[in-house]
Amino acid sequence: MFANIHKFDFMIIEDEYIRLIFGLKLKQIRTDKNLSLFGLAKLTGLSKSYLNEIEKGKKYPKTDKIAILAESLEVPYDHLVSLKLDKNLAPIGEILQSKILKEIPLDLFGIKENNLIDIIANAPAKVNAFISTIIKISQNYNLTRESFFLAALRSYQEAHNNYFDDIEESVEKFAKSYQVDLSKKITSKDLEEILVEEFNYIIDTEELVKHKNLTDLRNVYIPKKNTLLLSNEISEAQKTFIYAKELAYNFLKIENRLYTFPWIKFKSFDQVLNNFIASYFAGALIIPKRTLTAQLKELFSQTDWQPLRLHKIVKSYNCSDETFYQRLTNILPKVFNIKNLFFLRFTHKEGSTSYRLSKELHITQQQAPHANRNQEHYCRRWVSLKTIHDFQNSSQEKSSSGIQISSYENSSNQYLVLSAANKDPFKKDIYRSISIGMLLSPHLKRKLKFLKEDTFENQLVGVTCESCTVKNCTERVAEPWRLQKQERYKEIEDTVKKIMDSYS
């Protein structure tokens, strides 16, 4: 995977652009004259395969061949060689010269540029309208370039069920190479020794504290000095994760990387992808697949739900709740074939009435809920939000956890949702929760022996208050105006239908 997806070289240089434009113009003129490639070959004396390669932008004809084409098609020579495109092809020129195709990670999804250009060439006006629509939607939803990259990465994760064999194997190779015992709890000291001794790192815990505007950063890596600046406020688990990511960058020989955690900005999609690879490696190193699989099999085999047993599993690793739940999204689909699941991270500022869905992953892409960009209010009946509320109103310092079955209104889907909440250690008055939800299905019930009727609270939930039909909801914080609007339109539609029927 690394060899293929680290390189994103779709750069249309001038010669390629000229070939593509000539080919597109030739194809347009030919089709306007209702000529097939076979017919054009007969008309010009040029081979069909040669003409096909010209139209696809693979070859640019010599002067004498252009003259033959111009004469045969009854168009001026200058028109054929001009880079100026007709009105209906103009959008293609704009797209080819824009940054859009350069920034979309086409290779990641197995899309070849020539295939995409063929699609554009066959319906330029429609494709241009589609791309323009996507851009407008992005602008309306305040979708930044970074958000676009992250959305592309999320789709890539979902397409692979968020499991990557090559990264898992790399972790095994690393552990063997550096004699890291994956059967034991890994500490930051274990990993720091490798960073310093093998990769000549300098660890500095004094510099960041001098800069008040960097209090949100956990670390900064300075490549020229091979120095890792660490916040002196991070926990042991956070330090271990940071060290594991640094080891991933070095062991996997990843150079195009981010230098801060959390990230400040991405320069390219490669950096987004490489950040994910390093994070995946870190999670797989800290929470080894074999150990976690054995623990989950034992947990799932219990006939009664034992939350303390799950708590002990989490605490057996030197990790945060988020790292553990993220790791579940790797293992559950691969090992237990539990693919209908979602992962959510919510953040909430104390005193605010809003909750922000800051991270999400949907393995089969059909699970609810998805992030809402319209500033609507997420359903307060979700355990994801309840755990934040419970943590805020408790004296606990570590985390608050919860579990419930969420039954979505107007849907037959039900989800078993586990959630944990705590305070953001780097942001004042900010709380966060992470949740994993699994679609209730016969398969899930077979896998989870403790999943019986009435084992867990069953809560009827919506998505947002503005679109929720649940009656007499005491947790509601906004009126269901979206539904009310739909009902008004339906009444108008019914009335108009009755009028029309009365005249027939």
C-alpha positions as CSV (number, residue, x, y, z in Angstrom):
1,M,0.0,0.0,0.0
2,F,2.7,2.5,1.0
3,A,4.4,2.4,-2.4
4,N,1.2,3.1,-4.2
5,I,-0.6,5.6,-2.1
6,H,2.3,7.8,-1.0
7,K,2.8,9.1,-4.5
8,F,0.2,11.4,-5.8
9,D,1.7,12.8,-9.1
10,F,-1.3,13.7,-11.1
11,M,0.3,16.9,-12.5
12,I,-0.8,18.0,-16.0
13,I,2.2,19.6,-17.5
14,E,2.0,21.9,-20.5
15,D,2.7,19.2,-23.2
16,E,0.0,16.9,-21.7
17,Y,-2.4,19.7,-21.6
18,I,-1.8,20.6,-25.3
19,R,-2.3,16.9,-26.3
20,L,-5.5,16.6,-24.2
21,I,-7.0,19.8,-25.7
22,F,-6.2,18.8,-29.2
23,G,-7.7,15.3,-28.7
24,L,-10.9,16.8,-27.1
25,K,-11.3,19.2,-30.0
26,L,-10.8,16.5,-32.6
27,K,-13.3,14.3,-30.9
28,Q,-15.9,17.1,-30.7
29,I,-15.5,18.0,-34.4
30,R,-15.8,14.4,-35.4
31,T,-18.9,13.7,-33.4
32,D,-20.5,16.9,-34.5
33,K,-20.1,15.7,-38.1
34,N,-21.6,12.3,-37.1
35,L,-18.3,10.5,-38.0
36,S,-17.2,7.3,-36.3
37,L,-13.5,6.7,-35.7
38,F,-13.7,4.2,-38.5
39,G,-15.2,6.8,-40.8
40,L,-12.6,9.4,-39.9
41,A,-9.9,6.8,-40.6
42,K,-11.4,6.1,-44.1
43,L,-11.7,9.9,-44.8
44,T,-8.1,10.8,-43.8
45,G,-6.2,7.6,-44.5
46,L,-4.9,7.6,-40.9
47,S,-5.3,4.4,-38.8
48,K,-8.2,4.1,-36.4
49,S,-5.9,3.2,-33.5
50,Y,-3.7,6.3,-34.2
51,L,-6.7,8.6,-34.2
52,N,-8.0,7.0,-31.0
53,E,-4.7,7.7,-29.3
54,I,-4.8,11.3,-30.5
55,E,-8.3,11.8,-29.1
56,K,-7.3,10.3,-25.8
57,G,-4.5,12.8,-25.5
58,K,-1.7,10.2,-25.7
59,K,-0.3,11.4,-29.0
60,Y,0.0,14.8,-30.8
61,P,0.0,14.6,-34.6
62,K,2.8,16.1,-36.7
63,T,2.1,19.1,-38.9
64,D,1.3,17.1,-42.1
65,K,-1.2,15.0,-40.2
66,I,-2.9,18.0,-38.7
67,A,-3.2,19.5,-42.2
68,I,-4.9,16.2,-43.4
69,L,-7.3,16.3,-40.5
70,A,-8.2,20.0,-41.0
71,E,-8.8,19.5,-44.7
72,S,-10.8,16.3,-44.2
73,L,-13.0,17.8,-41.5
74,E,-13.3,21.1,-43.3
75,V,-12.0,23.2,-40.4
76,P,-9.3,25.8,-40.4
77,Y,-5.8,24.5,-39.4
78,D,-5.4,27.3,-36.9
79,H,-8.7,26.3,-35.2
80,L,-7.4,22.8,-34.6
81,V,-4.1,23.8,-33.1
82,S,-5.5,26.6,-31.0
83,L,-5.8,26.1,-27.3
84,K,-9.0,28.1,-27.2
85,L,-12.0,25.8,-26.6
86,D,-15.5,26.1,-27.8
87,K,-18.1,27.2,-25.3
88,N,-19.3,23.6,-24.4
89,L,-15.7,22.4,-24.0
90,A,-14.4,25.5,-22.1
91,P,-15.3,24.0,-18.7
92,I,-12.8,21.1,-19.4
93,G,-10.0,23.6,-20.0
94,E,-10.9,25.3,-16.7
95,I,-10.9,22.0,-14.9
96,L,-7.6,20.8,-16.4
97,Q,-5.9,24.0,-15.5
98,S,-7.4,24.3,-12.0
99,K,-6.1,22.7,-8.8
100,I,-9.2,20.5,-8.5
101,L,-7.8,17.4,-10.3
102,K,-4.3,18.0,-8.8
103,E,-5.7,17.8,-5.3
104,I,-8.3,15.0,-5.5
105,P,-6.5,11.8,-4.5
106,L,-7.6,9.9,-7.6
107,D,-5.1,7.1,-7.3
108,L,-6.3,6.3,-3.8
109,F,-9.7,5.2,-5.3
110,G,-8.2,3.4,-8.3
111,I,-9.3,6.2,-10.8
112,K,-7.0,6.9,-13.7
113,E,-6.9,10.5,-15.0
114,N,-7.6,9.4,-18.6
115,N,-10.8,7.7,-17.5
116,L,-11.9,10.8,-15.7
117,I,-11.1,13.0,-18.7
118,D,-13.1,10.7,-21.0
119,I,-16.1,11.1,-18.6
120,I,-15.7,14.9,-18.7
121,A,-15.3,14.9,-22.5
122,N,-18.5,12.9,-23.0
123,A,-20.7,15.4,-21.1
124,P,-18.6,18.5,-20.4
125,A,-21.5,20.8,-19.5
126,K,-23.1,18.3,-17.1
127,V,-19.7,17.4,-15.5
128,N,-18.9,21.1,-15.1
129,A,-22.3,21.8,-13.5
130,F,-21.7,18.9,-11.2
131,I,-18.2,20.1,-10.1
132,S,-19.5,23.6,-9.7
133,T,-22.4,22.3,-7.5
134,I,-19.9,20.4,-5.3
135,I,-17.8,23.6,-4.9
136,K,-20.9,25.6,-4.0
137,I,-22.0,23.0,-1.5
138,S,-18.6,23.1,0.0
139,Q,-18.7,26.8,0.3
140,N,-22.2,26.8,1.8
141,Y,-21.1,24.2,4.3
142,N,-17.8,26.0,5.0
143,L,-16.0,22.9,3.8
144,T,-12.3,23.8,3.9
145,R,-9.5,22.2,1.8
146,E,-8.5,20.3,5.0
147,S,-12.1,19.1,5.5
148,F,-12.2,17.9,1.9
149,F,-9.0,15.9,2.4
150,L,-10.3,14.4,5.7
151,A,-13.6,13.4,4.0
152,A,-11.6,11.7,1.2
153,L,-9.5,9.9,3.9
154,R,-12.7,8.8,5.7
155,S,-14.2,7.4,2.5
156,Y,-10.9,5.5,2.0
157,Q,-11.1,4.0,5.5
158,E,-14.7,3.0,5.0
159,A,-14.0,1.4,1.7
160,H,-11.4,-0.9,3.4
161,N,-13.5,-1.5,6.5
162,N,-10.9,0.5,8.4
163,Y,-8.5,-2.4,8.5
164,F,-5.1,-2.5,6.8
165,D,-3.1,-5.7,6.8
166,D,0.2,-4.1,5.7
167,I,0.2,-1.7,8.6
168,E,-0.6,-4.5,11.0
169,E,2.2,-6.6,9.6
170,S,4.6,-3.6,9.9
171,V,3.8,-3.4,13.6
172,E,4.7,-7.1,14.0
173,K,8.0,-6.5,12.1
174,F,8.8,-3.5,14.2
175,A,8.2,-5.4,17.4
176,K,10.4,-8.2,16.3
177,S,13.1,-6.0,15.0
178,Y,13.3,-3.9,18.3
179,Q,12.4,-6.7,20.7
180,V,9.2,-5.0,21.9
181,D,7.1,-7.5,23.8
182,L,3.5,-7.0,22.5
183,S,2.1,-9.2,25.2
184,K,3.0,-6.6,27.9
185,K,1.7,-3.1,28.5
186,I,3.9,-0.7,26.5
187,T,5.1,2.4,28.2
188,S,6.5,5.7,26.9
189,K,9.9,4.8,28.4
190,D,10.0,1.6,26.2
191,L,9.4,3.7,23.0
192,E,11.5,6.7,24.0
193,E,14.6,4.5,24.4
194,I,14.2,3.3,20.7
195,L,13.6,6.9,19.5
196,V,16.8,8.1,21.2
197,E,19.1,5.1,20.7
198,E,18.1,4.0,17.3
199,F,16.8,7.2,15.6
200,N,18.9,9.7,17.4
201,Y,16.0,11.8,18.7
202,I,16.4,14.7,21.1
203,I,13.4,15.0,23.5
204,D,12.7,18.5,24.8
205,T,10.0,19.1,27.4
206,E,10.9,22.7,28.3
207,E,10.5,24.7,25.1
208,L,6.7,24.5,24.5
209,V,5.9,25.8,27.9
210,K,7.6,29.1,27.1
211,H,5.0,29.9,24.4
212,K,1.6,30.7,25.8
213,N,-0.1,30.5,22.4
214,L,1.0,26.9,21.9
215,T,-0.8,25.5,24.9
216,D,-3.2,23.4,22.7
217,L,-0.2,21.6,21.1
218,R,1.0,18.3,22.5
219,N,4.2,18.1,20.4
220,V,6.2,19.8,17.7
221,Y,8.8,17.9,15.6
222,I,11.8,19.9,14.3
223,P,13.3,17.8,11.4
224,K,16.5,19.8,11.0
225,K,17.5,19.1,14.6
226,N,15.7,15.8,14.9
227,T,14.2,17.2,18.0
228,L,10.8,16.4,19.5
229,L,9.3,19.2,21.6
230,L,6.8,17.8,24.1
231,S,4.2,19.5,26.2
232,N,4.9,18.9,29.9
233,E,1.2,18.6,30.5
234,I,0.5,15.4,28.5
235,S,-0.5,12.2,30.2
236,E,1.6,9.0,30.1
237,A,-0.9,7.6,27.5
238,Q,-0.6,10.6,25.3
239,K,3.2,10.5,25.4
240,T,3.2,6.9,24.5
241,F,1.0,7.5,21.5
242,I,3.1,10.4,20.3
243,Y,6.3,8.3,20.6
244,A,4.6,5.5,18.7
245,K,3.6,7.8,15.8
246,E,7.2,9.1,15.6
247,L,8.4,5.5,15.4
248,A,5.9,4.9,12.6
249,Y,7.3,7.8,10.6
250,N,10.8,6.5,11.0
251,F,10.3,2.8,10.7
252,L,8.0,3.2,7.6
253,K,10.4,5.8,6.2
254,I,7.6,8.4,5.8
255,E,9.1,11.8,5.0
256,N,6.1,13.9,3.8
257,R,4.5,14.3,7.2
258,L,2.9,16.7,9.7
259,Y,5.1,18.2,12.4
260,T,2.6,19.1,15.0
261,F,0.0,17.2,17.0
262,P,-2.8,18.2,16.8
263,W,-2.2,19.3,13.2
264,I,-2.3,23.0,12.4
265,K,-2.8,22.6,8.6
266,F,-2.3,20.1,5.8
267,K,-0.2,21.1,2.8
268,S,-1.2,18.0,0.7
269,F,-3.4,14.9,0.8
270,D,-0.3,12.8,1.3
271,Q,0.3,14.4,4.7
272,V,-3.3,13.6,5.7
273,L,-2.9,10.0,4.6
274,N,0.6,9.7,6.2
275,N,-0.8,11.1,9.5
276,F,-3.5,8.4,9.4
277,I,-0.9,5.6,8.7
278,A,1.2,6.8,11.6
279,S,-1.8,7.0,13.9
280,Y,-3.0,3.5,12.8
281,F,0.5,2.1,13.4
282,A,0.6,3.7,16.9
283,G,-2.8,2.3,17.8
284,A,-1.9,-1.2,16.6
285,L,1.4,-1.1,18.5
286,I,-0.1,0.1,21.8
287,I,-3.1,-2.2,21.4
288,P,-1.9,-5.3,19.6
289,K,-4.4,-7.2,17.5
290,R,-3.8,-10.7,19.0
291,T,-4.2,-9.6,22.6
292,L,-7.3,-7.4,22.0
293,T,-8.9,-10.2,19.9
294,A,-8.5,-12.7,22.7
295,Q,-9.9,-10.2,25.3
296,L,-12.9,-9.4,23.2
297,K,-13.7,-13.0,22.5
298,E,-13.8,-13.7,26.2
299,L,-15.9,-10.6,26.8
300,F,-18.4,-11.4,24.1
301,S,-18.7,-15.0,25.3
302,Q,-20.1,-13.9,28.7
303,T,-23.8,-14.5,29.1
304,D,-24.2,-11.4,31.3
305,W,-23.0,-7.9,30.6
306,Q,-20.1,-7.0,32.8
307,P,-19.0,-3.4,32.3
308,L,-16.2,-3.8,34.8
309,R,-14.7,-6.4,32.5
310,L,-14.7,-4.0,29.6
311,H,-13.2,-1.3,31.9
312,K,-10.3,-3.7,32.8
313,I,-9.6,-4.4,29.2
314,V,-9.3,-0.7,28.4
315,K,-7.1,-0.2,31.4
316,S,-4.8,-3.1,30.4
317,Y,-3.4,-0.8,27.7
318,N,-1.5,2.5,28.0
319,C,-4.0,4.4,25.9
320,S,-6.8,6.9,26.0
321,D,-10.5,6.0,25.6
322,E,-10.4,7.4,22.1
323,T,-7.4,5.3,21.0
324,F,-9.1,2.2,22.4
325,Y,-12.5,2.9,20.7
326,Q,-10.7,3.7,17.4
327,R,-8.9,0.4,17.7
328,L,-12.2,-1.4,18.0
329,T,-13.2,0.0,14.6
330,N,-10.2,-1.9,13.1
331,I,-10.7,-5.2,14.9
332,L,-14.5,-5.6,15.0
333,P,-15.0,-5.5,11.3
334,K,-12.0,-7.7,10.5
335,V,-12.0,-10.3,13.2
336,F,-15.7,-10.4,14.2
337,N,-17.3,-9.4,10.9
338,I,-19.2,-6.6,12.7
339,K,-19.1,-4.1,9.9
340,N,-22.4,-2.2,10.5
341,L,-20.9,0.3,13.0
342,F,-20.1,3.9,13.5
343,F,-17.5,5.9,15.6
344,L,-18.3,9.4,16.9
345,R,-16.5,12.0,18.8
346,F,-18.5,14.9,20.3
347,T,-17.1,18.1,21.9
348,H,-19.0,20.5,24.1
349,K,-18.2,23.8,25.7
350,E,-19.4,24.3,29.2
351,G,-22.4,26.6,29.3
352,S,-23.1,26.1,25.6
353,T,-26.3,24.6,24.2
354,S,-24.5,23.1,21.2
355,Y,-22.6,19.9,20.7
356,R,-20.2,19.5,17.8
357,L,-19.6,16.2,16.0
358,S,-15.9,16.6,15.5
359,K,-15.0,13.2,14.2
360,E,-17.0,10.3,12.6
361,L,-16.5,7.1,10.8
362,H,-19.2,4.9,9.3
363,I,-17.9,1.5,8.1
364,T,-20.8,0.7,5.9
365,Q,-21.7,4.3,5.2
366,Q,-25.3,3.8,6.0
367,Q,-25.4,4.3,9.7
368,A,-27.0,7.2,11.5
369,P,-26.2,9.8,12.6
370,H,-23.9,11.8,10.3
371,A,-22.5,15.2,11.0
372,N,-25.0,18.0,10.6
373,R,-23.6,21.2,9.0
374,N,-26.7,23.3,9.5
375,Q,-26.1,24.2,13.1
376,E,-29.0,22.1,14.2
377,H,-29.3,20.5,17.6
378,Y,-28.3,16.9,18.0
379,C,-30.7,14.6,19.8
380,R,-30.2,14.9,23.6
381,R,-31.3,11.3,24.0
382,W,-28.1,10.0,22.6
383,V,-25.8,8.3,25.1
384,S,-22.9,10.2,23.4
385,L,-24.3,13.5,24.8
386,K,-25.6,12.0,28.0
387,T,-22.1,10.8,29.1
388,I,-20.8,14.4,28.6
389,H,-23.7,15.7,30.7
390,D,-23.1,13.0,33.4
391,F,-19.4,13.7,33.5
392,Q,-19.9,17.5,33.9
393,N,-22.3,16.8,36.8
394,S,-20.1,14.3,38.6
395,S,-17.0,14.5,40.7
396,Q,-15.1,12.0,38.5
397,E,-11.8,13.0,37.1
398,K,-11.1,10.2,34.7
399,S,-14.1,9.4,32.5
400,S,-17.8,8.7,32.6
401,S,-19.2,5.8,30.5
402,G,-22.6,4.7,29.3
403,I,-24.3,2.1,27.1
404,Q,-27.8,2.1,25.6
405,I,-29.8,0.7,22.7
406,S,-30.8,3.6,20.4
407,S,-33.9,3.0,18.4
408,Y,-34.2,5.6,15.6
409,E,-37.7,7.1,14.9
410,N,-39.2,6.2,11.5
411,S,-36.6,3.4,11.1
412,S,-36.3,-0.2,12.0
413,N,-32.6,0.2,12.8
414,Q,-31.4,-0.1,16.4
415,Y,-27.9,0.3,17.6
416,L,-26.0,-0.9,20.7
417,V,-24.0,2.2,21.6
418,L,-21.1,2.4,24.0
419,S,-19.8,5.8,25.1
420,A,-17.1,7.4,27.3
421,A,-16.7,11.1,28.2
422,N,-14.0,13.2,29.9
423,K,-12.6,16.7,30.0
424,D,-10.3,17.9,27.2
425,P,-6.9,18.3,29.1
426,F,-5.7,21.0,26.6
427,K,-8.8,23.2,26.2
428,K,-10.5,25.1,29.0
429,D,-14.1,24.2,29.7
430,I,-14.3,21.7,26.8
431,Y,-15.7,18.2,27.3
432,R,-15.7,15.4,24.8
433,S,-17.2,12.0,24.3
434,I,-16.3,9.1,22.1
435,S,-18.8,6.4,21.1
436,I,-19.0,3.3,19.0
437,G,-22.4,2.0,17.8
438,M,-23.1,-1.4,16.3
439,L,-26.3,-2.2,14.4
440,L,-28.5,-4.7,16.2
441,S,-28.7,-7.7,13.9
442,P,-29.0,-11.5,14.2
443,H,-25.2,-11.7,13.5
444,L,-24.4,-9.2,16.4
445,K,-26.7,-11.1,18.8
446,R,-24.8,-14.3,17.9
447,K,-21.5,-12.7,18.5
448,L,-22.4,-10.9,21.8
449,K,-23.8,-13.6,24.1
450,F,-24.8,-11.0,26.7
451,L,-27.0,-9.1,24.3
452,K,-30.4,-10.1,25.4
453,E,-33.8,-8.4,25.5
454,D,-34.0,-5.9,28.4
455,T,-30.3,-6.1,29.1
456,F,-29.8,-2.4,28.2
457,E,-32.0,0.7,28.3
458,N,-33.8,1.2,25.0
459,Q,-34.1,4.8,24.1
460,L,-36.1,6.2,21.2
461,V,-33.9,8.8,19.5
462,G,-33.9,11.2,16.6
463,V,-31.1,12.9,14.7
464,T,-31.7,16.6,15.3
465,C,-34.4,18.3,17.2
466,E,-35.3,20.2,14.0
467,S,-36.1,17.0,12.1
468,C,-37.5,14.8,15.0
469,T,-41.0,13.5,15.2
470,V,-40.8,12.2,18.7
471,K,-43.8,13.5,20.6
472,N,-43.6,15.1,24.1
473,C,-39.8,14.9,24.2
474,T,-38.6,16.5,27.5
475,E,-35.1,16.7,26.2
476,R,-36.0,18.7,23.1
477,V,-34.2,22.1,22.8
478,A,-35.6,23.2,19.4
479,E,-38.9,23.0,17.5
480,P,-39.1,20.5,14.6
481,W,-39.4,23.2,12.0
482,R,-38.1,21.0,9.2
483,L,-40.9,18.6,9.7
484,Q,-43.4,21.4,10.1
485,K,-42.2,22.8,6.8
486,Q,-42.6,19.4,5.1
487,E,-46.1,19.0,6.4
488,R,-47.1,22.5,5.1
489,Y,-45.8,21.6,1.6
490,K,-47.6,18.2,1.8
491,E,-50.9,20.0,2.6
492,I,-50.4,22.4,-0.3
493,E,-49.6,19.4,-2.6
494,D,-52.7,17.6,-1.5
495,T,-54.9,20.6,-2.0
496,V,-53.5,21.3,-5.5
497,K,-54.1,17.6,-6.4
498,K,-57.7,17.8,-5.2
499,I,-58.3,20.9,-7.3
500,M,-56.7,19.3,-10.4
501,D,-58.8,16.1,-9.8
502,S,-62.0,18.1,-9.6
503,Y,-61.4,19.5,-13.1
504,S,-60.6,16.2,-14.7
